Amino acid sequence: MSNGWAKSPSVEAEIAAWFDAKTLEEERSAAQRLNEAALSEVVCTPLGWYLRYFAWTKDLAGVTQGPLPFFWGVSKTV
């Protein structure tokens, strides 16, 4: 581990191969090898997933969709 990030020479090599790919087939092949190397070396472990749900009444206008509630521009319709 280096500065909080996992260090894997095989993953780094496949990332470089993916960037250096000249054709779509080379890119796909490098991406497949990258996925295999990343899964065998476990460079990332997701600890969870969540979705946030928001509900608004029909008499609100100007509600902006986003990762959290934005209250500017919201007004109540009559």
C-alpha positions, -999 to 999 in steps of 0.1 A, spaced: 0 0 0 13 34 -9 -1 66 6 -34 49 13 -38 34 -21 -32 -2 -30 -1 -8 -51 -3 -35 -78 23 -37 -106 1 -60 -127 -29 -36 -124 -8 -6 -132 6 -25 -163 -29 -33 -175 -40 3 -170 -10 14 -191 -19 -12 -218 -54 0 -219 -43 36 -224 -18 26 -251 -43 4 -270 -44 13 -307 -76 -6 -317 -109 -13 -300 -100 -50 -298 -67 -42 -280 -86 -19 -256 -112 -46 -248 -85 -72 -243 -66 -49 -219 -98 -40 -200 -105 -77 -196 -70 -84 -182 -73 -53 -160 -106 -66 -145 -90 -100 -139 -59 -85 -123 -79 -61 -101 -102 -89 -89 -73 -113 -81 -53 -86 -63 -84 -70 -46 -73 -34 -50 -107 -21 -40 -132 -33 -15 -166 -15 -15 -179 -13 20 -215 -6 11 -240 11 -11 -270 33 -4 -296 52 -23 -311 84 -11 -348 90 -18 -365 124 -16 -401 132 -17 -417 165 -26 -453 177 -25 -469 185 -59 -473 222 -49 -435 228 -51 -419 242 -82 -382 246 -91 -370 214 -73 -335 205 -87 -325 169 -88 -291 161 -73 -272 140 -47 -287 161 -19 -316 184 -15 -311 218 -31 -335 244 -17 -325 275 -38 -350 283 -66 -378 263 -49 -411 280 -46 -446 270 -36 -473 272 -63 -509 282 -56 
